[in-house]
Amino acid sequence: MAVRIQNSLGNKKETFEPILGKIVNMYSCGVTVYDRCHIGHARSLYIFDVIRRYLQYRGYQVRFIRNITDIDDKIIDRAKELKKDWRSVVDENIKAYRDDLKRLGILAADEEPRATEHIPEIISHIQGLIDKGYAYPQNGDVYFSVRQFKDYGKLSGQSIEKMQEAVRIEKDDKKKDPLDFALWKKSKEGEPFWDSPWGQGRPGWHIECSAMSMKCARTTTLDIHAGGRDLIFPHHENEVA
């Protein structure tokens, strides 16, 4: 009996046919470690662990990658609030997260990439988007130009016009379009940074997962991309782009 999965892209049930036969590349957007996990994280972690185990039971060879976002505006803000170094906030919450996984009986991922360990790959990915005309540098930041990607909105089922009506967009005079999103953020004084062709800064959230999934799965197309329904827009939509 074939395995059928509800695909968010198109919002319909489809027969599951991995690209490489019985080999499955599955990537799950993991936690952002600015705080302790909550019940929503537990639900997501548990469900995708069950899916992974079921596919293995059905004879598939699953390579399961679940990332950790360990640099983000929320992490920096929480470190300032607690008057701690951002790295100590990250380390404390990763330890608590792993303790939670053990208590819930959730298996470890085959690989658990951290954003800060993949800065060169992220920079290379951003440069590739600039070279192809999908992104533009702006005074130390780099933005993805959503109107250059003709299929933008296909995952969330929204047109660009509807997004502009419905989504509260933070004003940023450096963007060419309000919907454009940051791939690289210029660091402010006292904030963590890495050197890049555009100056000292840090990656944006969406590009982290795109770069890490391709690096760790060793492919440009995943069989299963897992994550919370609340992340379909903008996070997963931007990963597709």
C-alpha positions as CSV (number, residue, x, y, z in Angstrom):
1,M,0.0,0.0,0.0
2,A,1.4,3.4,-1.0
3,V,2.1,6.1,1.6
4,R,0.0,9.2,1.1
5,I,0.8,12.5,2.7
6,Q,-1.1,15.8,2.9
7,N,1.2,18.2,1.0
8,S,1.0,21.9,2.1
9,L,2.2,22.8,-1.4
10,G,-1.1,22.5,-3.2
11,N,-3.0,21.5,0.0
12,K,-3.9,18.0,-1.1
13,K,-3.0,14.4,-0.4
14,E,-0.4,12.9,-2.6
15,T,1.3,9.5,-3.0
16,F,4.7,9.8,-1.4
17,E,7.5,9.2,-4.0
18,P,11.0,10.1,-2.8
19,I,13.4,11.4,-5.4
20,L,15.9,8.5,-4.7
21,G,13.5,5.6,-4.3
22,K,13.7,4.3,-0.7
23,I,16.0,7.1,0.5
24,V,14.2,10.0,2.2
25,N,15.7,13.4,2.9
26,M,13.6,15.0,5.7
27,Y,14.3,18.4,7.2
28,S,12.5,19.9,10.1
29,C,12.7,23.5,11.2
30,G,13.8,23.3,14.8
31,V,13.8,25.5,17.8
32,T,15.1,29.1,18.2
33,V,16.9,28.9,21.5
34,Y,16.0,32.2,23.1
35,D,13.9,30.6,25.8
36,R,12.7,27.2,27.1
37,C,10.6,25.0,24.9
38,H,6.8,25.0,25.3
39,I,4.0,22.5,24.5
40,G,3.8,23.7,20.8
41,H,7.4,22.7,20.3
42,A,6.8,19.4,22.0
43,R,3.9,18.7,19.7
44,S,5.9,19.4,16.5
45,L,9.0,17.5,17.7
46,Y,6.8,14.5,18.6
47,I,4.8,14.4,15.4
48,F,7.8,14.5,13.1
49,D,9.6,11.9,15.1
50,V,6.5,9.6,14.7
51,I,6.5,10.3,10.9
52,R,10.2,9.5,10.7
53,R,9.8,6.2,12.6
54,Y,6.8,5.2,10.5
55,L,8.7,5.7,7.3
56,Q,11.5,3.6,8.7
57,Y,9.0,1.0,9.6
58,R,7.7,1.0,6.0
59,G,11.3,0.3,4.8
60,Y,12.5,3.8,3.9
61,Q,16.0,4.9,4.7
62,V,15.4,8.2,6.4
63,R,18.0,10.9,6.8
64,F,16.4,13.3,9.3
65,I,17.8,16.7,9.9
66,R,16.5,19.0,12.6
67,N,18.2,22.4,12.9
68,I,18.8,24.8,15.8
69,T,18.5,28.5,15.2
70,D,21.2,29.8,17.6
71,I,21.5,33.4,16.3
72,D,18.5,35.6,15.9
73,D,17.0,39.0,17.0
74,K,15.0,37.2,19.8
75,I,18.2,35.7,21.2
76,I,20.0,39.0,21.2
77,D,17.1,40.7,22.8
78,R,16.8,38.0,25.5
79,A,20.5,38.3,26.3
80,K,20.2,42.0,26.7
81,E,17.1,41.5,28.9
82,L,18.9,39.0,31.1
83,K,22.2,40.9,31.0
84,K,24.0,37.8,29.8
85,D,26.3,37.0,26.9
86,W,24.1,35.7,24.0
87,R,26.2,32.5,23.9
88,S,25.3,31.6,27.4
89,V,21.6,32.1,26.7
90,V,22.0,29.8,23.7
91,D,23.9,27.1,25.6
92,E,21.5,27.0,28.5
93,N,18.4,26.7,26.3
94,I,20.0,24.0,24.1
95,K,20.8,21.9,27.2
96,A,17.2,22.3,28.4
97,Y,15.9,21.5,24.9
98,R,17.9,18.3,24.8
99,D,16.7,17.3,28.3
100,D,13.1,17.7,27.1
101,L,13.8,15.5,24.1
102,K,15.0,12.7,26.4
103,R,12.1,13.0,28.7
104,L,9.7,12.8,25.8
105,G,11.5,9.8,24.3
106,I,12.1,11.7,21.0
107,L,15.0,10.3,19.0
108,A,18.0,12.5,18.2
109,A,18.2,13.7,14.6
110,D,20.8,12.2,12.2
111,E,22.2,15.7,12.1
112,E,21.4,18.8,14.1
113,P,23.0,21.8,12.4
114,R,23.4,25.1,14.1
115,A,23.2,28.4,12.2
116,T,26.4,29.8,13.6
117,E,28.3,26.7,12.4
118,H,27.3,27.3,8.8
119,I,28.0,31.0,8.2
120,P,30.3,30.3,5.2
121,E,27.6,28.3,3.5
122,I,25.0,31.0,4.3
123,I,27.2,33.7,2.8
124,S,27.8,31.6,-0.3
125,H,24.1,31.0,-0.7
126,I,23.4,34.8,-0.4
127,Q,26.0,35.7,-2.9
128,G,24.5,33.2,-5.3
129,L,21.1,34.9,-5.0
130,I,22.7,38.3,-5.6
131,D,24.5,37.0,-8.7
132,K,21.2,35.6,-10.1
133,G,19.5,38.9,-9.5
134,Y,17.2,37.7,-6.7
135,A,18.8,39.7,-3.9
136,Y,20.5,43.1,-3.4
137,P,22.9,44.6,-0.9
138,Q,21.9,47.8,0.8
139,N,24.2,49.6,3.3
140,G,25.5,46.5,5.0
141,D,22.2,44.5,4.7
142,V,21.1,42.1,2.0
143,Y,17.5,41.7,1.0
144,F,15.6,39.1,-1.1
145,S,13.5,40.8,-3.8
146,V,10.2,38.9,-3.7
147,R,8.9,40.3,-7.0
148,Q,11.9,38.7,-8.8
149,F,10.6,35.3,-7.8
150,K,7.5,34.7,-9.9
151,D,6.1,31.9,-7.8
152,Y,6.2,33.8,-4.5
153,G,3.1,33.0,-2.5
154,K,2.5,29.5,-4.0
155,L,3.0,27.8,-0.7
156,S,0.8,30.0,1.4
157,G,-1.7,30.5,-1.4
158,Q,-1.5,34.3,-1.2
159,S,-0.9,36.8,-4.0
160,I,1.6,39.6,-3.4
161,E,-1.2,42.1,-3.4
162,K,-3.1,40.2,-0.7
163,M,0.1,40.0,1.4
164,Q,0.5,43.8,1.3
165,E,-3.1,44.2,2.5
166,A,-3.1,41.6,5.3
167,V,0.5,41.4,6.6
168,R,1.8,44.0,9.1
169,I,5.2,44.9,7.6
170,E,7.9,46.6,9.5
171,K,8.9,49.9,7.9
172,D,12.5,49.8,6.5
173,D,13.6,52.6,4.2
174,K,16.5,50.4,3.0
175,K,14.1,47.9,1.3
176,K,13.1,48.4,-2.4
177,D,9.8,46.8,-1.6
178,P,8.1,46.4,1.9
179,L,7.7,42.6,1.3
180,D,11.4,42.1,0.7
181,F,13.0,40.1,3.5
182,A,16.5,40.2,5.1
183,L,19.1,37.6,4.1
184,W,21.9,39.4,6.0
185,K,21.6,42.0,8.7
186,K,24.2,44.6,9.6
187,S,25.1,44.2,13.3
188,K,24.6,47.1,15.6
189,E,27.2,48.1,18.1
190,G,27.7,45.4,20.8
191,E,25.8,42.8,18.8
192,P,27.4,39.5,17.6
193,F,28.7,39.6,14.1
194,W,30.6,37.7,11.4
195,D,32.6,39.2,8.5
196,S,31.0,39.1,5.1
197,P,31.4,40.7,1.6
198,W,28.7,43.2,2.8
199,G,30.3,44.1,6.1
200,Q,30.0,42.7,9.7
201,G,26.6,41.2,10.4
202,R,24.6,38.0,10.9
203,P,22.3,35.9,8.7
204,G,18.5,36.3,8.5
205,W,16.3,33.5,9.8
206,H,15.0,32.3,6.5
207,I,18.3,31.9,4.7
208,E,19.7,29.9,7.6
209,C,17.3,26.9,7.1
210,S,17.7,27.0,3.3
211,A,21.5,26.8,3.4
212,M,21.6,24.2,6.2
213,S,19.0,21.9,4.7
214,M,20.9,21.8,1.4
215,K,24.3,21.4,3.0
216,C,23.2,18.6,5.4
217,A,20.8,16.7,3.1
218,R,23.3,17.1,0.2
219,T,20.5,18.0,-2.1
220,T,18.7,21.1,-3.5
221,T,15.3,19.4,-3.3
222,L,14.0,17.8,-0.1
223,D,11.5,14.9,0.0
224,I,9.8,16.3,3.2
225,H,10.1,19.7,4.7
226,A,8.5,19.7,8.1
227,G,7.6,22.6,10.4
228,G,4.8,24.3,12.2
229,R,1.7,25.4,10.3
230,D,2.2,28.9,11.8
231,L,5.6,29.1,9.9
232,I,4.1,28.5,6.4
233,F,4.2,32.3,6.0
234,P,6.6,33.9,6.0
235,H,9.3,31.4,7.0
236,H,8.6,28.4,4.7
237,E,7.4,30.6,1.9
238,N,10.7,32.5,2.1
239,E,12.7,29.2,2.2
240,V,11.0,28.1,-1.0
241,A,11.9,31.4,-2.6
